[in-house]
């Protein structure tokens, strides 16, 4: 395998196993600890396979085309296979000459197809090579763009001068309000999606070449992966395209200012629609002047084609792609999508690949392709989350009020089918609120719920009991998508919904005062309910979107109700008032949405730094998706650090011989919290640098902190370590981490009594995933309490019941019990994996709960940690081991 440096042995093993899995078309579960060069192993192993695969394919093409080129294609079949030999029969009872004729025709068709592919490939390669070698071409294109921009500007000025003073013959609605009117909805049938590129674009009709789809969780992880590709031996000659959401790739500032993803999506689609309708509007222009609709200036076929080629010529990450889009005045969102067919490596967030409608909209075709899902430890939860949806009573009432006001204002302008669907949506909203025990015509914040509590129902039961089983939700969902009603409604509320907005006439004031007062009451109610000051800008924008355009959220809930009855549940949560109550769809069977991926793909690789325990992937995801167990292959490797660089210890009791068992009943006992504090004090006395202590929840961390403060333990801890707490708000995390790192660096240089810092964190919080506590930042990682999930949660209880009904018992254990243990250990493994980040790093891991020594739990630790773990019944023996090394990673669980 080509590699930028001499690979570790485990990297060679990883690449060989990956190559074998791709060649054999397997579904692989690959685990390689963080710090072992997993990304580079994935890149070099997968792209080496793709290079060899393409070479074999070209050799096969050359072999098939060779006879034709040498003039042998026209040779007749042997006489024995001719029509004059009826005695010669094929295996299916056909004469041999018929079989030979059919075979010959198939070969000719194959040769013709290969010829077409060769022509397309040659054309693409020539075009890209021309761009690579001819820098002048870029300057010429840039100059042409400038000229076109100036022409458009002058043309627009001319139109404005000509149209100045003209009246609107249709109705007294101004330009902006005209855009709020729903277009005529002609049919319920699916229509072919308009590509938006123009009818003469044969260039992009080329076949999708065999490619690798690489997915990860966040855009930053994807950018990091692309940078690794750029540094790899494949960086110069790999056609790579980075995909992302409009929120990340849009370069139209007017659209970007909307902030929320759904608003950006709807606005973008509306501008496209305006572009496609422009031509027909101009053709039909007669006596009545048509109002010009906003069109995105970056949605230009010629410029996006140029951007597509630029993307394929040189590997670019998302930031570079956006910069190129601004420079070329072309949309990076669509330009990158047009590059998919010719790309060899497509990099995208895994939400985009795992959600079928998004996948189809992006033009992603998985047939016979390779998918690599990195950072896949939360894959099951991710699929569940993507396909679940929740709406509150406030959102339902607000959407009903908005939609009713919209319909009343524009009733005369709306076609019959639009009115029919709007009335259906209004009816659905009324019934949803009724299921929460409320009435849409009253303020949800003032309606008390008589019977509070949580009820779970099957999809069919919910549809029947809410009296909406007679409505075709598939058609309503399709109408919402095609008509862009949520965007129109948002524009309407944006114009009239704010209490501060000036309304044009007293008549309009009368019409819309109800909506304004309602939204104002909702906002005041939300302010009263909030127990904390106003959050950051991002949170404020989110609140604005929730209040201004709740129909967007409700569309997701309607879509979720179209799942099969057995695959999900509807949770009716009645709390205090109707506004505080909610309806939630819970997906129980994530495999139903993953099945198509594994069915269509040639090979699927699920990879991560910590994949243990893998039973969930095998049973809940792959087995339920119908994957043959013989097709599944597992690979797990150790770490590159020397054995002496890590010291994992399971500690069964503390300094005062208090047994460590942090159950829900015992962990709140004062003596248990005191014992944990004493352990920390001892460790902080000998551990240099940073100590990271994980608690099972924010509530428990807050409780322990208050107890330590009262008992004086915090003062003792602060002598050796400055204490930091993980913030709940995401925008404050970076600031805390910076201060934590500065403190450790300052203490190491000063050499005083204070030796570093102690960071109190939470399992499943901001610090437990994606944060690198390398070197002095994480010489000790502490987990207080086994992070079992809340077993009283209705969602978890329903999931456990479903598993017990559908899954076989494994080793005498109920599937629900296995689920609880697996969820706990996945959280533990992620948290303790924060410390060892590279080959020369060192740390120790101390698991403070005797239950970790149980085989069922112990065997769920990562192998490279498990094989070095010591079980210590008493604190003295553990402390003696810890003093032998310079580090300590403490997991008090």
Secondary structure, 3 states (H helix, E strand, C coil): CCCCCCCCHHHHHHHHHHHHHHHHCCEEEEECCCCCCHHHHHHHHHHHHHHHHHHHHHHHHHHHHHHHHCCCCCCCCCHHHCCCCCCCECCCCCEHHHHHHHHHHHHHHHHHHHHHHHHHHHHHHHHHHHHHHCHHHHHHHHHHHHHHHHHHHHHHHHHHHHHCCCCCCCCCCCHHHHCCCCCCCCCCCCCCCCCCCCCCCCHHHCCCCCCEEEEECCHHHHHHHHHHHHHCCCCCCCCEEECCCHHHHCCCHHHHCCCCHHHHHHHHHHHHHHHHHHHHHHHCCCCCCCCCCCCCCCCCHHHHHHHHHHHHHCCCCHHHHHHHHHHHCCCHHHHHHHCCCCCCEEEEEHHHHHCHHHHHHCCCCCCCCEEEECCHHHHHHHHHHHCCEEEEHHHHHHHHHHHHHHHHHHHHHCCHHHHHHHHHHHHHHHHHHHHCCCCCCCCCCCCECCCCEEEEEEHHHHHHHCCCCCCCHHHHHHHHHHHCHHHHHHHHHHHHCCCCCCCCCHHHHHHHHHHHHHHHHHHHHHHHHCCCCCCCHHHHHHHHHHHHCHHHHHHHHHHHCCCCHHHEEEEEEECCECCCCEEEEEECCCHHHHHHHHHHCCEEEEEECCCCCCHHHHHHHHHCCCCCHHHEEEEECCCCCCHHHEEEEEECECCCCCECCCCCCCCCCHHHHHHHHHHHHHHHHHCCEEEEEEECCHHHHHHHHHHHHHHCHHHHHHHHEEEEECCCCHHHHHHHHHHHHHHHHHHHHHCCCCCEEEEEEECCCCCCCCCCCCHHHHCEEEEECCCCCCCCCHHHHHHHHHHHHHCCCECCECHHHHHHHHHHHHHHHHHHCCCCCCCCCCEEEEEECHHHHCHHHHCCCCHHHHCCCEEECCHHHHHHHHHHCCCCCEECC
